[in-house]
Amino acid sequence: MIVPRLAFGPDDIKASASTPGAPHSGTVRERKIPELSDVALFVVAVLAVWLTRRALRRRMRKGRPDG
């Protein structure tokens, strides 16, 4: 039986700031504008609130008795 080798094993991981796969380089930089991901999250949140409010208004309108 052939066991596939993982792309990265525990021996391949090195905790170094100079490693290309490192999550943070250690250099602090000032943020002047929001990142694209921040803008995208805001847009998705606004869209979710708008859709939820629309659905609830539609549900309340249908549930009212005539008269």
PDB file of N, CA, C, O and CB in Angstrom:
ATOM      1  N   MET A   1       0.841  -1.172   0.000  1.00  0.00           N
ATOM      2  CA  MET A   1       0.000   0.000   0.000  1.00  0.00           C
ATOM      3  C   MET A   1       0.887   1.237   0.000  1.00  0.00           C
ATOM      4  O   MET A   1       1.834   1.332   0.781  1.00  0.00           O
ATOM      5  CB  MET A   1      -0.957  -0.003   1.212  1.00  0.00           C
ATOM      6  N   ILE A   2       0.576   2.181  -0.878  1.00  0.00           N
ATOM      7  CA  ILE A   2       1.366   3.395  -0.991  1.00  0.00           C
ATOM      8  C   ILE A   2       0.690   4.488  -0.167  1.00  0.00           C
ATOM      9  O   ILE A   2      -0.498   4.764  -0.330  1.00  0.00           O
ATOM     10  CB  ILE A   2       1.525   3.829  -2.481  1.00  0.00           C
ATOM     11  N   VAL A   3       1.462   5.098   0.712  1.00  0.00           N
ATOM     12  CA  VAL A   3       0.954   6.177   1.545  1.00  0.00           C
ATOM     13  C   VAL A   3       1.430   7.490   0.937  1.00  0.00           C
ATOM     14  O   VAL A   3       2.634   7.696   0.785  1.00  0.00           O
ATOM     15  CB  VAL A   3       1.428   6.028   3.034  1.00  0.00           C
ATOM     16  N   PRO A   4       0.496   8.392   0.584  1.00  0.00           N
ATOM     17  CA  PRO A   4       0.923   9.661  -0.012  1.00  0.00           C
ATOM     18  C   PRO A   4       1.626  10.536   1.018  1.00  0.00           C
ATOM     19  O   PRO A   4       1.246  10.562   2.189  1.00  0.00           O
ATOM     20  CB  PRO A   4      -0.279  10.409  -0.605  1.00  0.00           C
ATOM     21  N   ARG A   5       2.651  11.251   0.571  1.00  0.00           N
ATOM     22  CA  ARG A   5       3.384  12.159   1.451  1.00  0.00           C
ATOM     23  C   ARG A   5       2.709  13.524   1.417  1.00  0.00           C
ATOM     24  O   ARG A   5       2.342  14.013   0.348  1.00  0.00           O
ATOM     25  CB  ARG A   5       4.883  12.269   1.028  1.00  0.00           C
ATOM     26  N   LEU A   6       2.548  14.127   2.566  1.00  0.00           N
ATOM     27  CA  LEU A   6       1.984  15.462   2.640  1.00  0.00           C
ATOM     28  C   LEU A   6       2.955  16.462   2.035  1.00  0.00           C
ATOM     29  O   LEU A   6       4.166  16.238   2.035  1.00  0.00           O
ATOM     30  CB  LEU A   6       1.652  15.836   4.095  1.00  0.00           C
ATOM     31  N   ALA A   7       2.432  17.548   1.528  1.00  0.00           N
ATOM     32  CA  ALA A   7       3.283  18.563   0.926  1.00  0.00           C
ATOM     33  C   ALA A   7       4.248  19.155   1.957  1.00  0.00           C
ATOM     34  O   ALA A   7       5.412  19.409   1.646  1.00  0.00           O
ATOM     35  CB  ALA A   7       2.426  19.670   0.305  1.00  0.00           C
ATOM     36  N   PHE A   8       3.772  19.369   3.159  1.00  0.00           N
ATOM     37  CA  PHE A   8       4.607  19.888   4.233  1.00  0.00           C
ATOM     38  C   PHE A   8       4.409  19.030   5.462  1.00  0.00           C
ATOM     39  O   PHE A   8       3.276  18.814   5.893  1.00  0.00           O
ATOM     40  CB  PHE A   8       4.280  21.367   4.536  1.00  0.00           C
ATOM     41  N   GLY A   9       5.461  18.554   6.016  1.00  0.00           N
ATOM     42  CA  GLY A   9       5.390  17.754   7.231  1.00  0.00           C
ATOM     43  C   GLY A   9       5.916  18.547   8.402  1.00  0.00           C
ATOM     44  O   GLY A   9       6.343  19.690   8.236  1.00  0.00           O
ATOM     45  N   PRO A  10       5.892  17.959   9.586  1.00  0.00           N
ATOM     46  CA  PRO A  10       6.369  18.682  10.769  1.00  0.00           C
ATOM     47  C   PRO A  10       7.853  19.029  10.678  1.00  0.00           C
ATOM     48  O   PRO A  10       8.293  20.005  11.286  1.00  0.00           O
ATOM     49  CB  PRO A  10       6.116  17.856  12.019  1.00  0.00           C
ATOM     50  N   ASP A  11       8.626  18.252   9.932  1.00  0.00           N
ATOM     51  CA  ASP A  11      10.054  18.541   9.801  1.00  0.00           C
ATOM     52  C   ASP A  11      10.315  19.688   8.828  1.00  0.00           C
ATOM     53  O   ASP A  11      11.380  20.305   8.876  1.00  0.00           O
ATOM     54  CB  ASP A  11      10.800  17.295   9.340  1.00  0.00           C
ATOM     55  N   ASP A  12       9.366  19.981   7.955  1.00  0.00           N
ATOM     56  CA  ASP A  12       9.549  21.010   6.944  1.00  0.00           C
ATOM     57  C   ASP A  12       9.199  22.412   7.446  1.00  0.00           C
ATOM     58  O   ASP A  12       9.538  23.403   6.800  1.00  0.00           O
ATOM     59  CB  ASP A  12       8.715  20.684   5.740  1.00  0.00           C
ATOM     60  N   ILE A  13       8.526  22.498   8.587  1.00  0.00           N
ATOM     61  CA  ILE A  13       8.067  23.790   9.101  1.00  0.00           C
ATOM     62  C   ILE A  13       9.196  24.443   9.886  1.00  0.00           C
ATOM     63  O   ILE A  13       9.769  23.848  10.799  1.00  0.00           O
ATOM     64  CB  ILE A  13       6.799  23.624   9.992  1.00  0.00           C
ATOM     65  N   LYS A  14       9.499  25.673   9.510  1.00  0.00           N
ATOM     66  CA  LYS A  14      10.526  26.438  10.216  1.00  0.00           C
ATOM     67  C   LYS A  14       9.921  27.768  10.618  1.00  0.00           C
ATOM     68  O   LYS A  14       9.345  28.465   9.782  1.00  0.00           O
ATOM     69  CB  LYS A  14      11.806  26.644   9.333  1.00  0.00           C
ATOM     70  N   ALA A  15      10.042  28.124  11.871  1.00  0.00           N
ATOM     71  CA  ALA A  15       9.494  29.382  12.365  1.00  0.00           C
ATOM     72  C   ALA A  15      10.538  30.472  12.204  1.00  0.00           C
ATOM     73  O   ALA A  15      11.292  30.765  13.133  1.00  0.00           O
ATOM     74  CB  ALA A  15       9.050  29.259  13.846  1.00  0.00           C
ATOM     75  N   SER A  16      10.578  31.062  11.037  1.00  0.00           N
ATOM     76  CA  SER A  16      11.526  32.123  10.752  1.00  0.00           C
ATOM     77  C   SER A  16      10.793  33.268  10.071  1.00  0.00           C
ATOM     78  O   SER A  16       9.903  33.047   9.249  1.00  0.00           O
ATOM     79  CB  SER A  16      12.692  31.608   9.873  1.00  0.00           C
ATOM     80  N   ALA A  17      11.174  34.496  10.421  1.00  0.00           N
ATOM     81  CA  ALA A  17      10.519  35.656   9.813  1.00  0.00           C
ATOM     82  C   ALA A  17      10.911  35.805   8.350  1.00  0.00           C
ATOM     83  O   ALA A  17      10.199  36.458   7.586  1.00  0.00           O
ATOM     84  CB  ALA A  17      10.871  36.931  10.580  1.00  0.00           C
ATOM     85  N   SER A  18      12.018  35.219   7.951  1.00  0.00           N
ATOM     86  CA  SER A  18      12.445  35.357   6.568  1.00  0.00           C
ATOM     87  C   SER A  18      11.845  34.288   5.659  1.00  0.00           C
ATOM     88  O   SER A  18      12.040  34.334   4.444  1.00  0.00           O
ATOM     89  CB  SER A  18      13.947  35.303   6.490  1.00  0.00           C
ATOM     90  N   THR A  19      11.126  33.335   6.224  1.00  0.00           N
ATOM     91  CA  THR A  19      10.491  32.295   5.427  1.00  0.00           C
ATOM     92  C   THR A  19       9.345  32.912   4.630  1.00  0.00           C
ATOM     93  O   THR A  19       8.554  33.667   5.196  1.00  0.00           O
ATOM     94  CB  THR A  19       9.979  31.133   6.328  1.00  0.00           C
ATOM     95  N   PRO A  20       9.229  32.615   3.327  1.00  0.00           N
ATOM     96  CA  PRO A  20       8.158  33.210   2.525  1.00  0.00           C
ATOM     97  C   PRO A  20       6.762  32.884   3.037  1.00  0.00           C
ATOM     98  O   PRO A  20       5.837  33.668   2.828  1.00  0.00           O
ATOM     99  CB  PRO A  20       8.279  32.753   1.106  1.00  0.00           C
ATOM    100  N   GLY A  21       6.590  31.758   3.695  1.00  0.00           N
ATOM    101  CA  GLY A  21       5.272  31.382   4.187  1.00  0.00           C
ATOM    102  C   GLY A  21       4.975  31.894   5.578  1.00  0.00           C
ATOM    103  O   GLY A  21       3.936  31.559   6.148  1.00  0.00           O
ATOM    104  N   ALA A  22       5.862  32.698   6.139  1.00  0.00           N
ATOM    105  CA  ALA A  22       5.658  33.211   7.496  1.00  0.00           C
ATOM    106  C   ALA A  22       4.470  34.169   7.513  1.00  0.00           C
ATOM    107  O   ALA A  22       4.328  34.969   6.588  1.00  0.00           O
ATOM    108  CB  ALA A  22       6.937  33.921   8.017  1.00  0.00           C
ATOM    109  N   PRO A  23       3.613  34.114   8.534  1.00  0.00           N
ATOM    110  CA  PRO A  23       2.431  34.963   8.576  1.00  0.00           C
ATOM    111  C   PRO A  23       2.743  36.445   8.775  1.00  0.00           C
ATOM    112  O   PRO A  23       1.938  37.294   8.391  1.00  0.00           O
ATOM    113  CB  PRO A  23       1.527  34.499   9.667  1.00  0.00           C
ATOM    114  N   HIS A  24       3.887  36.772   9.364  1.00  0.00           N
ATOM    115  CA  HIS A  24       4.204  38.166   9.631  1.00  0.00           C
ATOM    116  C   HIS A  24       5.713  38.349   9.561  1.00  0.00           C
ATOM    117  O   HIS A  24       6.464  37.523  10.081  1.00  0.00           O
ATOM    118  CB  HIS A  24       3.653  38.612  11.011  1.00  0.00           C
ATOM    119  N   SER A  25       6.150  39.404   8.936  1.00  0.00           N
ATOM    120  CA  SER A  25       7.587  39.643   8.770  1.00  0.00           C
ATOM    121  C   SER A  25       8.215  40.283   9.995  1.00  0.00           C
ATOM    122  O   SER A  25       9.439  40.287  10.125  1.00  0.00           O
ATOM    123  CB  SER A  25       7.831  40.519   7.565  1.00  0.00           C
ATOM    124  N   GLY A  26       7.399  40.828  10.900  1.00  0.00           N
ATOM    125  CA  GLY A  26       7.926  41.503  12.067  1.00  0.00           C
ATOM    126  C   GLY A  26       8.053  42.998  11.866  1.00  0.00           C
ATOM    127  O   GLY A  26       8.295  43.732  12.825  1.00  0.00           O
ATOM    128  N   THR A  27       7.895  43.462  10.645  1.00  0.00           N
ATOM    129  CA  THR A  27       7.978  44.884  10.347  1.00  0.00           C
ATOM    130  C   THR A  27       6.601  45.515  10.498  1.00  0.00           C
ATOM    131  O   THR A  27       5.626  45.052   9.906  1.00  0.00           O
ATOM    132  CB  THR A  27       8.534  45.118   8.923  1.00  0.00           C
ATOM    133  N   VAL A  28       6.531  46.575  11.296  1.00  0.00           N
ATOM    134  CA  VAL A  28       5.270  47.276  11.503  1.00  0.00           C
ATOM    135  C   VAL A  28       5.186  48.398  10.482  1.00  0.00           C
ATOM    136  O   VAL A  28       6.133  49.168  10.318  1.00  0.00           O
ATOM    137  CB  VAL A  28       5.151  47.827  12.962  1.00  0.00           C
ATOM    138  N   ARG A  29       4.047  48.492   9.794  1.00  0.00           N
ATOM    139  CA  ARG A  29       3.857  49.585   8.848  1.00  0.00           C
ATOM    140  C   ARG A  29       2.534  50.263   9.150  1.00  0.00           C
ATOM    141  O   ARG A  29       1.575  49.631   9.593  1.00  0.00           O
ATOM    142  CB  ARG A  29       3.898  49.076   7.379  1.00  0.00           C
ATOM    143  N   GLU A  30       2.506  51.544   8.904  1.00  0.00           N
ATOM    144  CA  GLU A  30       1.313  52.339   9.170  1.00  0.00           C
ATOM    145  C   GLU A  30       0.283  52.104   8.069  1.00  0.00           C
ATOM    146  O   GLU A  30       0.615  52.098   6.883  1.00  0.00           O
ATOM    147  CB  GLU A  30       1.665  53.843   9.275  1.00  0.00           C
ATOM    148  N   ARG A  31      -0.968  51.912   8.476  1.00  0.00           N
ATOM    149  CA  ARG A  31      -2.051  51.717   7.511  1.00  0.00           C
ATOM    150  C   ARG A  31      -2.651  53.066   7.191  1.00  0.00           C
ATOM    151  O   ARG A  31      -3.140  53.764   8.079  1.00  0.00           O
ATOM    152  CB  ARG A  31      -3.135  50.742   8.055  1.00  0.00           C
ATOM    153  N   LYS A  32      -2.616  53.431   5.926  1.00  0.00           N
ATOM    154  CA  LYS A  32      -3.160  54.718   5.501  1.00  0.00           C
ATOM    155  C   LYS A  32      -4.585  54.588   4.982  1.00  0.00           C
ATOM    156  O   LYS A  32      -5.394  55.501   5.147  1.00  0.00           O
ATOM    157  CB  LYS A  32      -2.278  55.330   4.432  1.00  0.00           C
ATOM    158  N   ILE A  33      -4.892  53.461   4.359  1.00  0.00           N
ATOM    159  CA  ILE A  33      -6.236  53.216   3.833  1.00  0.00           C
ATOM    160  C   ILE A  33      -6.653  51.814   4.241  1.00  0.00           C
ATOM    161  O   ILE A  33      -5.794  50.979   4.526  1.00  0.00           O
ATOM    162  CB  ILE A  33      -6.286  53.388   2.275  1.00  0.00           C
ATOM    163  N   PRO A  34      -7.962  51.532   4.275  1.00  0.00           N
ATOM    164  CA  PRO A  34      -8.407  50.173   4.614  1.00  0.00           C
ATOM    165  C   PRO A  34      -7.967  49.166   3.540  1.00  0.00           C
ATOM    166  O   PRO A  34      -7.883  49.494   2.357  1.00  0.00           O
ATOM    167  CB  PRO A  34      -9.946  50.136   4.777  1.00  0.00           C
ATOM    168  N   GLU A  35      -7.696  47.967   3.973  1.00  0.00           N
ATOM    169  CA  GLU A  35      -7.352  46.894   3.047  1.00  0.00           C
ATOM    170  C   GLU A  35      -8.595  46.511   2.245  1.00  0.00           C
ATOM    171  O   GLU A  35      -9.720  46.797   2.657  1.00  0.00           O
ATOM    172  CB  GLU A  35      -6.778  45.660   3.809  1.00  0.00           C
ATOM    173  N   LEU A  36      -8.388  45.871   1.113  1.00  0.00           N
ATOM    174  CA  LEU A  36      -9.499  45.442   0.264  1.00  0.00           C
ATOM    175  C   LEU A  36     -10.394  44.450   1.006  1.00  0.00           C
ATOM    176  O   LEU A  36     -11.612  44.463   0.830  1.00  0.00           O
ATOM    177  CB  LEU A  36      -8.969  44.813  -1.038  1.00  0.00           C
ATOM    178  N   SER A  37      -9.798  43.592   1.831  1.00  0.00           N
ATOM    179  CA  SER A  37     -10.603  42.627   2.580  1.00  0.00           C
ATOM    180  C   SER A  37     -11.510  43.322   3.596  1.00  0.00           C
ATOM    181  O   SER A  37     -12.621  42.857   3.851  1.00  0.00           O
ATOM    182  CB  SER A  37      -9.696  41.622   3.292  1.00  0.00           C
ATOM    183  N   ASP A  38     -11.044  44.433   4.180  1.00  0.00           N
ATOM    184  CA  ASP A  38     -11.883  45.194   5.110  1.00  0.00           C
ATOM    185  C   ASP A  38     -13.103  45.766   4.395  1.00  0.00           C
ATOM    186  O   ASP A  38     -14.217  45.718   4.917  1.00  0.00           O
ATOM    187  CB  ASP A  38     -11.072  46.327   5.764  1.00  0.00           C
ATOM    188  N   VAL A  39     -12.889  46.300   3.213  1.00  0.00           N
ATOM    189  CA  VAL A  39     -13.984  46.869   2.425  1.00  0.00           C
ATOM    190  C   VAL A  39     -14.966  45.766   2.022  1.00  0.00           C
ATOM    191  O   VAL A  39     -16.181  45.953   2.089  1.00  0.00           O
ATOM    192  CB  VAL A  39     -13.434  47.595   1.166  1.00  0.00           C
ATOM    193  N   ALA A  40     -14.432  44.620   1.606  1.00  0.00           N
ATOM    194  CA  ALA A  40     -15.294  43.505   1.196  1.00  0.00           C
ATOM    195  C   ALA A  40     -16.140  43.008   2.368  1.00  0.00           C
ATOM    196  O   ALA A  40     -17.325  42.728   2.188  1.00  0.00           O
ATOM    197  CB  ALA A  40     -14.446  42.350   0.631  1.00  0.00           C
ATOM    198  N   LEU A  41     -15.559  42.892   3.560  1.00  0.00           N
ATOM    199  CA  LEU A  41     -16.327  42.462   4.733  1.00  0.00           C
ATOM    200  C   LEU A  41     -17.433  43.458   5.064  1.00  0.00           C
ATOM    201  O   LEU A  41     -18.542  43.058   5.419  1.00  0.00           O
ATOM    202  CB  LEU A  41     -15.401  42.289   5.944  1.00  0.00           C
ATOM    203  N   PHE A  42     -17.143  44.743   4.949  1.00  0.00           N
ATOM    204  CA  PHE A  42     -18.151  45.763   5.216  1.00  0.00           C
ATOM    205  C   PHE A  42     -19.299  45.663   4.225  1.00  0.00           C
ATOM    206  O   PHE A  42     -20.464  45.747   4.611  1.00  0.00           O
ATOM    207  CB  PHE A  42     -17.529  47.156   5.163  1.00  0.00           C
ATOM    208  N   VAL A  43     -18.978  45.485   2.956  1.00  0.00           N
ATOM    209  CA  VAL A  43     -20.020  45.376   1.921  1.00  0.00           C
ATOM    210  C   VAL A  43     -20.888  44.150   2.161  1.00  0.00           C
ATOM    211  O   VAL A  43     -22.108  44.225   2.019  1.00  0.00           O
ATOM    212  CB  VAL A  43     -19.387  45.308   0.514  1.00  0.00           C
ATOM    213  N   VAL A  44     -20.285  43.026   2.521  1.00  0.00           N
ATOM    214  CA  VAL A  44     -21.048  41.804   2.783  1.00  0.00           C
ATOM    215  C   VAL A  44     -21.951  41.995   4.004  1.00  0.00           C
ATOM    216  O   VAL A  44     -23.091  41.532   4.005  1.00  0.00           O
ATOM    217  CB  VAL A  44     -20.095  40.599   2.998  1.00  0.00           C
ATOM    218  N   ALA A  45     -21.458  42.667   5.034  1.00  0.00           N
ATOM    219  CA  ALA A  45     -22.269  42.903   6.231  1.00  0.00           C
ATOM    220  C   ALA A  45     -23.462  43.801   5.919  1.00  0.00           C
ATOM    221  O   ALA A  45     -24.576  43.533   6.371  1.00  0.00           O
ATOM    222  CB  ALA A  45     -21.415  43.532   7.340  1.00  0.00           C
ATOM    223  N   VAL A  46     -23.236  44.860   5.150  1.00  0.00           N
ATOM    224  CA  VAL A  46     -24.333  45.758   4.771  1.00  0.00           C
ATOM    225  C   VAL A  46     -25.364  45.007   3.937  1.00  0.00           C
ATOM    226  O   VAL A  46     -26.568  45.162   4.144  1.00  0.00           O
ATOM    227  CB  VAL A  46     -23.796  46.979   3.986  1.00  0.00           C
ATOM    228  N   LEU A  47     -24.900  44.205   3.009  1.00  0.00           N
ATOM    229  CA  LEU A  47     -25.811  43.424   2.169  1.00  0.00           C
ATOM    230  C   LEU A  47     -26.632  42.439   3.012  1.00  0.00           C
ATOM    231  O   LEU A  47     -27.831  42.278   2.780  1.00  0.00           O
ATOM    232  CB  LEU A  47     -25.020  42.664   1.087  1.00  0.00           C
ATOM    233  N   ALA A  48     -25.995  41.784   3.984  1.00  0.00           N
ATOM    234  CA  ALA A  48     -26.715  40.836   4.842  1.00  0.00           C
ATOM    235  C   ALA A  48     -27.785  41.542   5.672  1.00  0.00           C
ATOM    236  O   ALA A  48     -28.898  41.033   5.813  1.00  0.00           O
ATOM    237  CB  ALA A  48     -25.734  40.104   5.767  1.00  0.00           C
ATOM    238  N   VAL A  49     -27.457  42.696   6.214  1.00  0.00           N
ATOM    239  CA  VAL A  49     -28.453  43.453   7.001  1.00  0.00           C
ATOM    240  C   VAL A  49     -29.601  43.897   6.112  1.00  0.00           C
ATOM    241  O   VAL A  49     -30.762  43.788   6.505  1.00  0.00           O
ATOM    242  CB  VAL A  49     -27.803  44.685   7.681  1.00  0.00           C
ATOM    243  N   TRP A  50     -29.294  44.398   4.916  1.00  0.00           N
ATOM    244  CA  TRP A  50     -30.332  44.851   4.004  1.00  0.00           C
ATOM    245  C   TRP A  50     -31.260  43.708   3.596  1.00  0.00           C
ATOM    246  O   TRP A  50     -32.481  43.866   3.598  1.00  0.00           O
ATOM    247  CB  TRP A  50     -29.706  45.479   2.770  1.00  0.00           C
ATOM    248  N   LEU A  51     -30.677  42.551   3.244  1.00  0.00           N
ATOM    249  CA  LEU A  51     -31.504  41.401   2.845  1.00  0.00           C
ATOM    250  C   LEU A  51     -32.366  40.899   4.002  1.00  0.00           C
ATOM    251  O   LEU A  51     -33.524  40.534   3.800  1.00  0.00           O
ATOM    252  CB  LEU A  51     -30.615  40.261   2.329  1.00  0.00           C
ATOM    253  N   THR A  52     -31.812  40.880   5.201  1.00  0.00           N
ATOM    254  CA  THR A  52     -32.569  40.425   6.371  1.00  0.00           C
ATOM    255  C   THR A  52     -33.736  41.360   6.663  1.00  0.00           C
ATOM    256  O   THR A  52     -34.856  40.909   6.905  1.00  0.00           O
ATOM    257  CB  THR A  52     -31.653  40.327   7.601  1.00  0.00           C
ATOM    258  N   ARG A  53     -33.473  42.651   6.639  1.00  0.00           N
ATOM    259  CA  ARG A  53     -34.555  43.611   6.894  1.00  0.00           C
ATOM    260  C   ARG A  53     -35.641  43.516   5.831  1.00  0.00           C
ATOM    261  O   ARG A  53     -36.828  43.597   6.144  1.00  0.00           O
ATOM    262  CB  ARG A  53     -34.001  45.040   6.945  1.00  0.00           C
ATOM    263  N   ARG A  54     -35.238  43.344   4.576  1.00  0.00           N
ATOM    264  CA  ARG A  54     -36.207  43.214   3.485  1.00  0.00           C
ATOM    265  C   ARG A  54     -37.081  41.986   3.668  1.00  0.00           C
ATOM    266  O   ARG A  54     -38.296  42.045   3.479  1.00  0.00           O
ATOM    267  CB  ARG A  54     -35.490  43.146   2.139  1.00  0.00           C
ATOM    268  N   ALA A  55     -36.452  40.859   4.040  1.00  0.00           N
ATOM    269  CA  ALA A  55     -37.210  39.625   4.247  1.00  0.00           C
ATOM    270  C   ALA A  55     -38.170  39.756   5.429  1.00  0.00           C
ATOM    271  O   ALA A  55     -39.303  39.279   5.365  1.00  0.00           O
ATOM    272  CB  ALA A  55     -36.256  38.448   4.475  1.00  0.00           C
ATOM    273  N   LEU A  56     -37.725  40.395   6.495  1.00  0.00           N
ATOM    274  CA  LEU A  56     -38.605  40.554   7.660  1.00  0.00           C
ATOM    275  C   LEU A  56     -39.766  41.496   7.351  1.00  0.00           C
ATOM    276  O   LEU A  56     -40.891  41.247   7.785  1.00  0.00           O
ATOM    277  CB  LEU A  56     -37.810  41.081   8.865  1.00  0.00           C
ATOM    278  N   ARG A  57     -39.511  42.569   6.612  1.00  0.00           N
ATOM    279  CA  ARG A  57     -40.611  43.472   6.228  1.00  0.00           C
ATOM    280  C   ARG A  57     -41.622  42.747   5.348  1.00  0.00           C
ATOM    281  O   ARG A  57     -42.830  42.919   5.517  1.00  0.00           O
ATOM    282  CB  ARG A  57     -40.063  44.715   5.490  1.00  0.00           C
ATOM    283  N   ARG A  58     -41.140  41.944   4.416  1.00  0.00           N
ATOM    284  CA  ARG A  58     -42.035  41.191   3.532  1.00  0.00           C
ATOM    285  C   ARG A  58     -42.862  40.192   4.346  1.00  0.00           C
ATOM    286  O   ARG A  58     -44.053  40.014   4.091  1.00  0.00           O
ATOM    287  CB  ARG A  58     -41.225  40.454   2.432  1.00  0.00           C
ATOM    288  N   ARG A  59     -42.226  39.540   5.324  1.00  0.00           N
ATOM    289  CA  ARG A  59     -42.929  38.564   6.158  1.00  0.00           C
ATOM    290  C   ARG A  59     -44.010  39.235   7.001  1.00  0.00           C
ATOM    291  O   ARG A  59     -45.102  38.687   7.156  1.00  0.00           O
ATOM    292  CB  ARG A  59     -41.939  37.827   7.065  1.00  0.00           C
ATOM    293  N   MET A  60     -43.718  40.411   7.544  1.00  0.00           N
ATOM    294  CA  MET A  60     -44.692  41.131   8.356  1.00  0.00           C
ATOM    295  C   MET A  60     -45.854  41.620   7.500  1.00  0.00           C
ATOM    296  O   MET A  60     -46.997  41.626   7.957  1.00  0.00           O
ATOM    297  CB  MET A  60     -44.026  42.311   9.071  1.00  0.00           C
ATOM    298  N   ARG A  61     -45.579  42.026   6.276  1.00  0.00           N
ATOM    299  CA  ARG A  61     -46.621  42.507   5.378  1.00  0.00           C
ATOM    300  C   ARG A  61     -47.588  41.377   5.033  1.00  0.00           C
ATOM    301  O   ARG A  61     -48.797  41.602   4.971  1.00  0.00           O
ATOM    302  CB  ARG A  61     -46.003  43.093   4.097  1.00  0.00           C
ATOM    303  N   LYS A  62     -47.081  40.175   4.810  1.00  0.00           N
ATOM    304  CA  LYS A  62     -47.937  39.035   4.446  1.00  0.00           C
ATOM    305  C   LYS A  62     -48.765  38.553   5.627  1.00  0.00           C
ATOM    306  O   LYS A  62     -49.863  38.030   5.436  1.00  0.00           O
ATOM    307  CB  LYS A  62     -47.090  37.885   3.910  1.00  0.00           C
ATOM    308  N   GLY A  63     -48.263  38.717   6.831  1.00  0.00           N
ATOM    309  CA  GLY A  63     -48.950  38.184   8.000  1.00  0.00           C
ATOM    310  C   GLY A  63     -50.078  39.035   8.530  1.00  0.00           C
ATOM    311  O   GLY A  63     -50.849  38.571   9.370  1.00  0.00           O
ATOM    312  N   ARG A  64     -50.204  40.274   8.066  1.00  0.00           N
ATOM    313  CA  ARG A  64     -51.248  41.153   8.570  1.00  0.00           C
ATOM    314  C   ARG A  64     -52.617  40.758   8.029  1.00  0.00           C
ATOM    315  O   ARG A  64     -52.746  40.463   6.841  1.00  0.00           O
ATOM    316  CB  ARG A  64     -50.940  42.596   8.206  1.00  0.00           C
ATOM    317  N   PRO A  65     -53.633  40.747   8.874  1.00  0.00           N
ATOM    318  CA  PRO A  65     -54.990  40.489   8.374  1.00  0.00           C
ATOM    319  C   PRO A  65     -55.533  41.724   7.668  1.00  0.00           C
ATOM    320  O   PRO A  65     -55.235  42.853   8.058  1.00  0.00           O
ATOM    321  CB  PRO A  65     -55.933  40.075   9.531  1.00  0.00           C
ATOM    322  N   ASP A  66     -56.323  41.504   6.639  1.00  0.00           N
ATOM    323  CA  ASP A  66     -56.924  42.613   5.907  1.00  0.00           C
ATOM    324  C   ASP A  66     -58.044  43.237   6.737  1.00  0.00           C
ATOM    325  O   ASP A  66     -58.840  42.543   7.370  1.00  0.00           O
ATOM    326  CB  ASP A  66     -57.462  42.137   4.537  1.00  0.00           C
ATOM    327  N   GLY A  67     -58.077  44.560   6.711  1.00  0.00           N
ATOM    328  CA  GLY A  67     -59.194  45.204   7.393  1.00  0.00           C
ATOM    329  C   GLY A  67     -58.852  46.255   8.284  1.00  0.00           C
ATOM    330  O   GLY A  67     -59.734  46.853   8.901  1.00  0.00           O
TER     331      GLY A  67
END
